[in-house]
Amino acid sequence: LSAYEEEPGETINEKTNLGSTAYNIDITQVPASLEIILDKEVMPGTNVKIKAILHDQTGENVDSITKITIKDDKKRIIEQTEKATDEYLEFPIAYNQKSSVWEVNIESDSLTAETTFFIKEKKDINFSLANNTLIITNVGNIPYNDTVTIKIGEETVFVNTNLDVDESKKYSLSAPDGEYQISVLEEGGDVSTLSSFLTGRVISAKEKKGIRGLFSFAWIFI
């Protein structure tokens, strides 16, 4: 702001008694929109990463605190926590979590936003070897019904296995007495290589049915 007086002159008016002052005007940020950033598809056994961005009336980011709520496909609250804007929340998805659509709801400064993400199907098995017993476990989130290729030394055998989620089956391996490299090939080309001393006459892999027959024989004997 400036003020002055003018004295008439022959050519132009002369300015006298000059005065001026200045003021600052602060325009505050007004939260106008809330944005959610996350991966739309998530693989079981990994983390879903969720971030909220709060925008003001000009589109600039606003620093604030948000409340993040994660719900499963049954609308049950799985996680609810507070997180600063522009910071990721990492929430672990269990390796055996079934394929489904989950919901994310975020609240901040009287604004709300929601979106969904999809937990993908994962077909996966794990192998372990104890002496001459191969243990196959379904570590995916869908039933595993496929053929597993087992290479014992230079010979190859095939095992048809049907496993529910988290189910394990045992297979007895045999081969002429000796130390063998055992390679297990699953769908997709992944190879697991193990080593064990095997005994027997022929190379084979047979499923162990447990000891139910032994119990039956014991009852008959009694």
FIRO-924039 format. One record per residue (C-alpha): residue in one letter; x, y, z. Coordinates in steps of 0.1 Angstrom, whole numbers, padded with zeros to 4 digits, always signed. Layout:
<atoms>
AXYZ/...
</atoms>
This chain:
<atoms>
L+0000+0000+0000/S+0013+0035-0009/A+0000+0070-0003/Y+0013+0104-0015/E+0004+0140-0023/E+0007+0157-0057/E+0018+0193-0062/P+0008+0209-0095/G+0038+0215-0117/E+0045+0231-0151/T+0047+0197-0169/I+0038+0169-0144/N+0025+0168-0109/E+0051+0164-0083/K+0046+0137-0057/T+0053+0146-0022/N+0048+0132+0013/L+0053+0096+0001/G+0045+0067+0024/S+0041+0030+0019/T+0037-0002+0038/A+0034-0040+0030/Y+0013-0069+0043/N+0016-0106+0038/I-0015-0126+0030/D-0013-0163+0037/I-0036-0185+0016/T-0041-0218+0036/Q-0043-0252+0021/V-0078-0266+0020/P-0080-0304+0016/A-0100-0310-0016/S-0094-0347-0027/L-0080-0379-0014/E-0061-0404-0036/I-0052-0440-0029/I-0021-0456-0045/L-0017-0494-0044/D-0011-0524-0066/K-0044-0537-0080/E-0031-0573-0079/V-0012-0589-0051/M+0005-0623-0049/P+0000-0644-0017/G+0031-0644+0004/T+0040-0608-0004/N+0030-0574+0011/V+0003-0551-0002/K+0016-0515-0002/I-0010-0488+0004/K-0003-0450+0003/A-0027-0421+0007/I-0022-0387-0010/L-0042-0357+0002/H-0045-0328-0024/D-0054-0292-0017/Q-0075-0268-0039/T-0045-0263-0063/G-0035-0300-0065/E-0006-0297-0042/N+0000-0324-0015/V-0011-0317+0021/D+0006-0333+0051/S-0019-0350+0073/I-0027-0382+0092/T-0050-0408+0076/K-0069-0438+0089/I-0065-0469+0067/T-0089-0498+0070/I-0084-0531+0052/K-0114-0555+0048/D-0115-0590+0034/D-0140-0604+0010/K-0164-0610+0039/K-0163-0573+0049/R-0144-0582+0080/I-0119-0556+0093/I-0084-0572+0089/E-0063-0542+0097/Q-0070-0506+0109/T-0042-0482+0116/E-0031-0445+0112/K-0005-0435+0087/A+0009-0402+0075/T+0001-0391+0040/D+0027-0400+0013/E+0039-0429+0035/Y+0034-0465+0025/L+0016-0490+0048/E+0029-0525+0040/F+0005-0553+0051/P+0015-0590+0046/I-0008-0613+0027/A-0005-0649+0040/Y+0010-0674+0015/N-0022-0695+0017/Q-0047-0667+0016/K-0074-0677-0009/S-0079-0657-0041/S-0104-0629-0034/V-0111-0592-0037/W-0102-0571-0006/E-0113-0535+0001/V-0093-0505+0013/N-0109-0475+0029/I-0091-0443+0039/E-0103-0413+0059/S-0085-0379+0063/D-0097-0344+0070/S-0134-0352+0065/L-0126-0368+0032/T-0129-0405+0024/A-0118-0427-0005/E-0120-0464-0011/T-0107-0490-0036/T-0101-0527-0040/F-0072-0550-0048/F-0072-0586-0060/I-0053-0615-0043/K-0041-0637-0072/E-0041-0675-0074/K-0008-0691-0066/K+0000-0727-0075/D+0031-0738-0056/I+0046-0768-0039/N+0075-0774-0016/F+0099-0804-0013/S+0119-0819+0015/L+0137-0852+0018/A+0141-0873+0049/N+0162-0904+0043/N+0145-0921+0014/T+0111-0903+0018/L+0102-0873-0004/I+0077-0850+0012/I+0056-0828-0011/T+0036-0799+0005/N+0011-0775-0011/V+0023-0740-0002/G+0000-0722-0026/N-0035-0709-0021/I-0053-0733-0045/P-0055-0771-0047/Y-0025-0787-0065/N-0035-0814-0089/D-0006-0821-0113/T+0022-0844-0123/V+0055-0840-0105/T+0086-0852-0124/I+0113-0869-0102/K+0147-0876-0116/I+0167-0902-0096/G+0202-0903-0110/E+0197-0907-0147/E+0162-0922-0144/T+0129-0903-0145/V+0097-0912-0127/F+0064-0894-0126/V+0041-0889-0096/N+0005-0878-0099/T-0003-0858-0068/N-0035-0841-0056/L-0030-0818-0026/D-0053-0794-0008/V-0039-0762+0005/D-0013-0769+0032/E-0016-0807+0027/S+0015-0829+0025/K+0021-0863+0010/K+0050-0887+0015/Y+0066-0907-0013/S+0090-0936-0007/L+0120-0935-0031/S+0139-0966-0040/A+0168-0975-0062/P+0197-0999-0063/D+0219-0993-0033/G+0239-0960-0036/E+0240-0923-0033/Y+0218-0904-0057/Q+0212-0869-0069/I+0174-0864-0068/S+0159-0836-0089/V+0123-0826-0086/L+0108-0808-0116/E+0075-0790-0111/E+0052-0771-0135/G+0068-0739-0148/G+0103-0754-0150/D+0114-0749-0114/V+0139-0776-0102/S+0148-0786-0067/T+0179-0808-0063/L+0184-0830-0033/S+0208-0859-0023/S+0201-0891-0005/F+0213-0927-0001/L+0187-0951-0015/T+0182-0988-0013/G+0161-1012-0033/R+0159-1032-0065/V+0143-1008-0090/I+0140-0970-0092/S+0105-0959-0081/A+0085-0934-0061/K+0055-0947-0043/E+0031-0928-0021/K+0031-0938+0016/K-0005-0945+0027/G+0002-0942+0065/I-0002-0970+0090/R-0040-0974+0088/G-0035-1010+0075/L-0013-1018+0105/F-0041-1006+0129/S-0066-1027+0111/F-0044-1058+0114/A-0040-1051+0151/W-0077-1050+0156/I-0082-1082+0137/F-0056-1099+0158/I-0072-1086+0191/
</atoms>
